[in-house]
């Protein structure tokens, strides 16, 4: 990891490099994704099957998973996982129920009525990655707020797991842990398809896939690009980039905990960013030692090394105020306050996706169990956007009622304006 001493210049040069990563537009990816979108629009299921064969080496005979298969997956997964998922569901539900908004109505003189109606969207698609790591927690984080918002139908798309066979075609299967989470969270329909082609399928509809009003959930660069290009035809949650964590640590922070938490995000992706801001050079040096020790035991060691080497840094700051100024400039996805009395600094944080206060609130707590949502704005977009929540799945309508007398009273102002 880069070791930077703040001088009001060097640290900002590093931040500029981080911003460039976020702002890069890959024209070749755009071109590929546009081709996929157009082909799905024209050829439907045939195109999805063709791209499945091309990218995954196999495509399912039947895209939709039955309700019986979902229920069977739930009952067959490990009991400890079921218990953990139920615990997570309880916490996520309790947290998000507080976000539910009601409409309102204002009654004025002369019989005037103004109001707002809040409605859940009719049908929402949630994208759940397969890839190098499957996250049943992502199912809960997307589906539970949608249910609370009153979404009528939740449709999940997820890439199939490919099981190779000797002297036979490979078999496409759903990840059982993801199916179990879908059953528990109340997902209505599940389809085995991933990538840009799956996003296009839910945007335009095919013989098998329904059209949805909104698509949410994280995915790779092809999924993110498809969502970006299709926004307007369908609503989306956000354009999610690689994961990131920023840790603010004072001289009393525990280097073992800091190292573990930095790597908890670095292991996601070689393009993930893990940054430490600290007022103590000793804490930074001890954290570096801990990273070297701890990463040797981790299965995703190579990814961690690539991430920390490319986009990892430790910045030695003069004081906590400087750390907070930098944190608000970075606007990180995950922000950890490993400082004395962390709640005292909470009012000073202006830009962050999710904030973890104290050394016993590690970032994975929010990713999996505490109840806050782990679908968060990345790449500095926490300056203007929010975590996924109940508001992500609602729409609002306004209404007006005027009497004849009230309209006559206001007519001159209406005409004048």
N, C-alpha and C positions, 0 to 999 in steps of 0.2 A: 504494500500500500504506500502511496505517496505520503511523505511527511512534510507538511506546509506550515510555516510560521507566518501568522497574519501580519501583513504590513499595509493593508488597505489596497493592495495591488495583486499580489501573487494568488491569494485565495479567490479573488474575483476572476482571474484568468482561468483558474480551474473550473469555476462555476460556468463561465462562458463555454468551455468545452462540453460540460454536461448539457447545456442548453442546445448546443449544436446537435448533439445526439437526438434530443427530443424533436428538434425542428426539421430534421432531414426528411426529404421526400424521395422515396425510392421510385424513380420513374419506371424502371423495369418491372417492379412489383405491381405498380398501378396497371401497366399494360397487360400483364398476366391475369390479374384479377378481373379487369374489364372483359377480357376474352371469356373467362369462366362465367361471369355474370350473364353475358349475352347468350352464351350457349345454353345455360340453364333456362333462361327466359324463352328461348326458341324450342329447345328439345326436352325440357322437363326431366323426368326420371331417367331417361336414356343418358343425358349428360352427367347426372349425378353418379350413375353407375359407372360410366366411362372414366370419370375423374377418380372415383374410388379405386378402380383397377389400376389406374396410372400412378396414383400417389401412395396408395396403401398396399397394392398388390392383390387386393380382393374387394369385392362389393357384396353386401348382403342380398340374398334372394328376395327378402321381404324387409323393407326399411323400418316399418313400425314394430315396436316391441309390444306384446300383448299385456293387458292388465294382469293376467295370471303369471306371466314371466316376472313382472315387477314384484308381485306379492311373494312369489317363490324365492326371488333373490333376497328379499328382506328377511324371510324366515330362515334362509340358509347361511347368511353371513354370521361371522363370529359374534357370540353373545356380548362380548366386551365392546365390540364396535357398535352394536345396536344400543347398548346402554349409553355409550358416549354420544351417539347421534341424538338420542332422546333428550339427554341433558343439554346438548347444544341447542336443539330445537326449542326447548323450554326457555332458555336464556334469550335466544334470538327473538322469539315471539314476544316475550315480556318487554324487551327493549323497543321493538318496532311498534307495538301496540300504542305506545305513548305518542307516536308520530301521526296517528290517524287524525285527519282534519274533518270537520263538519262544515257544511255550507252555512250561510247566514242570510238574514232578510232584514231590510230596513224599511219601516213604514213611516212615511212622512205626511205632511198636511195635504189636503185635497185628494186623498186616496192614492197617492203615489206609492208604489212598492218597487224596491230595487233588491236584487239578491244574487247569490251565487250558489250554484249546485256543484257538488263534488261527486264525480263518478269514477269507478274503477274502469280501466281499459277492458275491452271485450276479450281480446286474445293476445297473449304475450308469448314470445319465444325466448327461451333461455339457452345460451350456449355454454356447455360444460366441456372443457378440454379433456382429451385422452392423453396423448403425448407421452413424455418421459415420466410424468407423475400424474396420477388421477386424484381429484379432490372432491370427495363427497360433500365436504363443507361448502363448496361453491354452489352445489344444488340447494342446500338449506338457505344460504345467504341471498340467493336470487328468488327462490320460490316462496319463502315465508312472507317477506314483505308484500309480494304480489297478491298472495292470498288475503292478507290483512287489508290491502287496498280495495279488495272486492273484484279482482280480475276474474272473469267468468271461466276462462280456459287457459291453462298453462301448458305450453308445448315445449319439450326439451329436445335439443339436438346434441348429440355427442358422438365423436368418432368411434368406430367399432374397434375392438381388440381383435387382432388377426392371429388365429391359431393355425400354424402350418401342420400339414399331414404328409406322411410318406405316400407317394403314388396316388395322391388325390388332391383335389382343389382345397385351398385353405378355407377355414371356417371363420366367418365374422360373428363375433359375440359382443354383447354389452358387458362392460365392466360391472361385476355384481355389486360392488360397494356403491357405485354411482346409482345403479338401479334401486338399491335398498334405500338410499337417501331420497331418491325421487318418490318412492312409494310412501315413505314416512312424511315427506313434506307436502304431499297431496298434488304432485304433478299429474296432469290429466293424460297426456300422451307423450311417448318417447320415440324418437326416430334415430336410427343409426346412420349418421352422416356427419362429416366434419369439414373444416376448411371453408373457403370462400363459397364453394358450391352449396353448402348447407345454408349459409346466410342468404344467398340468392334464392334458394328454394322457398324459404319462409317469407321472403319479400314478395315474390311473384306467384307462388303457389305452383304445384305440379300435380300430376295424377295422384301422388301419394301424400304430398306435403300441403298443409293448409296455409293460407295467407294470414300473417299476424300483423298487429298494429305497432308492435315495438319489439326490438331484439336487444337483450341485455346479456352480460357475462363476458369474461375475458377469453382471449384466444391469441394465436400467434400473429405474425405480421400480416398474413394473408387474410385472416379473419378480421383483424382491425382495419385493414385497407378496404375490405368489402363493406364493412359497416359504414366507413367514412364515405365511400362512393355511393352507397345506396340510401344514405340519409336524405330524407325528403320523400322518397318512395315509402320509407318505413321510418319510424322513430328509433333512436338508439339511446343507450345510457351515456356512453362516453367513448372516446378513442383511447383505449388503455395501452400504455407503453410498457417497457420492462419494469419490474418491481424495484423499489428503492426504500432505503431506510436511512434516517439521520438520527444519531444519538448525541445528545448534549450531556456532558459529564463534567462534574466538578472534581476537586482533588480527593474526595472521599468515595468516589464511585468505584465499584468492584470490577477490575479488568477482566476477570473470568466471565462475568455476566455480559459485559460489553462485547467481548469477543464472540460469545455464543450468539448474541442477538444480531450482530453484524453479519455473521455467517448464515443465520436463519433466512436472510433475504438473498445473500450472495449465491446461495445454492440453487436458487430458482432458475437462473439464466446467466450465461456469460455476459449479457448486456445489462444485468442488474447492477444497481449502484448502492454501495454501502459507505457511509461517510460518518466520521466521528469528529465532533467539535468538543474540545476540552480546554480548560484553563490550566491543566497540569501536564507537563511534558512527561513526568514519571508515569502517569496513568496511560498516556499514549504508548510509551515504550513497553510497559508491562502488558498492555492489550496486544501489541504486536507479538510478544512472546507467547501469549495465550493462544492466539490464532494459529501459530505454528504448531503448538502442541495439540490443540483440539481438532484441527482439520485432518490430521493423520488418521483419526478414528472414523472419519465420515465417508459414506459411500459416494457422495457427490463432490469429493475433494477436487477433482479436475475442474469442474464448473466453478467452484468457489475460488480457486486460484486464478482462473481467467477473469472472473468478475472483479476481484480485488485488485488485480494487476492493472486492468483496463480502466475501471471507473470507481475504484476505492481510494479513499484519502483520509488522513488524519490532519486536522487543522488545529494548531495550538493558538488559542485566542487569549487576549489580554484580560478579559473579564466576562462575566455572564451576560452583561448587556450586549457585548459584541457577538457572543454566541447567538443570542436571540435575534439580533439584527440579521445575521447570516441565515439563520433558520427561516425567517420570514421571507428572505430573498429567494431561498431554495424552494420553499413551499413544497415540502416532501410529502410523499404518499403516507409513510409511517414516520412518526416523530416520537422518540423516547426522551423523557426528562429524567435522567439519572443524576439528580441533584438533590441537595437537602431541601426539604419543604417544597416538593415539586408543584403542589397545588397553588402556591403563592405566585408562580410564574405563568400559570395557565391564562390569566387575563392578558398577558403580553404576547401570546402566540396569536398571530393574525392569519397565517396561511399554513394549513396542514390538513391532510386527509383524515388521519386518526392519530390521537395523542395518547401515549402510554406513560403514566405518571409513577415514578419510583422504580426501584430495582426489582420489585416483585410483580410488576406488570409487564412481562416480556411481550414483544410483538406477536409471537405465535398464540398467545392467549386470546388476542382479538381475532386472529386469523381463524381460529377453530371453535372457541367456546364461550367467551365472556358475554356475547350477545350483540356487540357492535358489528357493523357490516364490514366485510373484508374486500368488497368491490369498491375501490377507492380511486380518486383522481391521481394520475401520475404525471411525471415530466413537468412539474411546475404548475399544472392546471388547477391545483388546489387554491391558487390565487382567485379563481372565479367559479369553481365548481365544487360539488359536494359528494359525500359517499352515497352509494345506492341506498335507497330507503323507500318507505311507503309512498312518498311524493313522486318517486320515479314511475309509479304505476297508476297514477290518477290523471284525470283531465278536469278542467273547471269550465263551467258555462255560466255566463251572466244572464240575468233576465230583468226586464223593465215593464212595469204597468203604470200607465198614466190615465187619468180621467180626462174627459173632454175639457173640463174647466181648467185643469192643471196645464194641459197642452196650450190652451188659449193664453194662459197667463205667461207662459214661457216663449210664445211664438216669436216675439220681436228679437229676443236674444238669440234664438236659433237662426233666424234669418240674417241677423247682423253678423254672426260668426261665420 
